[in-house]
Amino acid sequence: MVADADVEGVSLALGVGHVVLGRDDGTEQPDQRVTLVPASLAKGLEYDHVVVVEPAAIVAGEPSEFQGLRRLYVVLTRAVSGLSVVHARPLPDELAA
């Protein structure tokens, strides 16, 4: 799962076949095993394993820090079996504590 503003960049960098959730341009292939999920579409979904890319960008992508942290919480709680966090930017203080 990734900040909405980073979907295109992550999609280009991914290097494996994937589907971008919410993209309706006729290129979706339902048999792909990787789904790139914009953070704004994460609510209500569950996946066996979730990789969260740049949590700080997810927080910064919302109108307020409170809303951003709430969005990040939703993203982080979509994993059923495994959760990985990939980041280069510092983690939000609330996540690192």
C-alpha positions as CSV (number, residue, x, y, z in Angstrom):
1,M,0.0,0.0,0.0
2,V,1.3,3.4,-0.9
3,A,0.4,7.1,-0.7
4,D,-2.0,8.0,-3.5
5,A,0.5,10.5,-4.9
6,D,3.2,7.8,-5.2
7,V,1.1,5.2,-7.0
8,E,2.5,5.9,-10.5
9,G,6.1,6.0,-9.4
10,V,5.8,2.8,-7.4
11,S,3.9,1.1,-10.2
12,L,6.8,1.9,-12.6
13,A,9.5,0.8,-10.2
14,L,7.7,-2.4,-9.0
15,G,9.3,-4.7,-11.6
16,V,6.7,-7.5,-11.4
17,G,3.3,-7.9,-13.0
18,H,0.6,-6.2,-10.9
19,V,-2.8,-4.7,-10.7
20,V,-3.4,-1.1,-9.5
21,L,-6.5,-1.1,-7.4
22,G,-9.1,1.4,-8.7
23,R,-7.4,1.9,-12.1
24,D,-10.0,1.5,-14.8
25,D,-8.0,1.8,-17.9
26,G,-8.6,-1.6,-19.3
27,T,-5.1,-2.9,-18.3
28,E,-6.1,-4.7,-15.2
29,Q,-5.4,-8.4,-15.2
30,P,-7.3,-10.1,-12.4
31,D,-4.9,-13.1,-12.3
32,Q,-2.0,-11.0,-11.1
33,R,-0.7,-11.9,-7.6
34,V,0.4,-8.4,-6.6
35,T,-2.1,-5.6,-6.1
36,L,-0.8,-2.0,-5.7
37,V,-3.3,-0.3,-3.4
38,P,-3.5,3.5,-3.0
39,A,-3.9,4.3,0.7
40,S,-7.2,6.0,0.2
41,L,-8.7,2.7,-1.0
42,A,-7.4,0.5,1.8
43,K,-10.4,0.7,4.1
44,G,-12.3,-2.5,4.4
45,L,-9.8,-4.6,2.6
46,E,-7.8,-7.6,3.9
47,Y,-4.7,-9.2,2.4
48,D,-2.6,-12.1,3.4
49,H,0.6,-10.0,3.3
50,V,0.8,-6.2,3.1
51,V,3.9,-4.1,2.2
52,V,3.5,-0.5,3.2
53,V,5.7,1.9,1.3
54,E,6.8,5.1,2.9
55,P,4.4,5.5,5.9
56,A,5.5,9.2,6.2
57,A,4.2,9.9,2.7
58,I,0.8,8.3,3.6
59,V,0.5,10.6,6.6
60,A,1.6,13.7,4.6
61,G,-0.9,12.9,1.8
62,E,-3.8,13.8,4.0
63,P,-5.1,17.3,4.8
64,S,-4.1,17.1,8.5
65,E,-1.6,15.0,10.5
66,F,-4.5,13.5,12.5
67,Q,-6.2,12.3,9.3
68,G,-2.9,11.1,7.9
69,L,-2.2,9.0,11.1
70,R,-5.7,7.6,10.9
71,R,-5.2,6.7,7.3
72,L,-1.8,5.1,8.2
73,Y,-3.5,3.0,10.9
74,V,-6.1,1.7,8.4
75,V,-3.3,0.8,6.0
76,L,-1.3,-1.0,8.7
77,T,-4.2,-3.0,9.9
78,R,-5.1,-4.6,6.5
79,A,-2.6,-7.5,6.8
80,V,-3.9,-10.9,7.9
81,S,-0.7,-12.8,8.1
82,G,2.3,-10.6,7.4
83,L,3.2,-6.9,7.4
84,S,6.4,-5.3,6.0
85,V,7.2,-1.6,6.0
86,V,9.6,-0.2,3.4
87,H,10.9,3.3,3.9
88,A,13.8,5.7,3.3
89,R,12.2,8.7,5.1
90,P,12.0,8.7,8.9
91,L,9.0,6.9,10.3
92,P,6.3,9.1,11.9
93,D,7.0,9.4,15.6
94,E,3.8,7.6,16.5
95,L,4.9,4.6,14.5
96,A,8.5,4.5,15.8
97,A,7.5,4.8,19.5
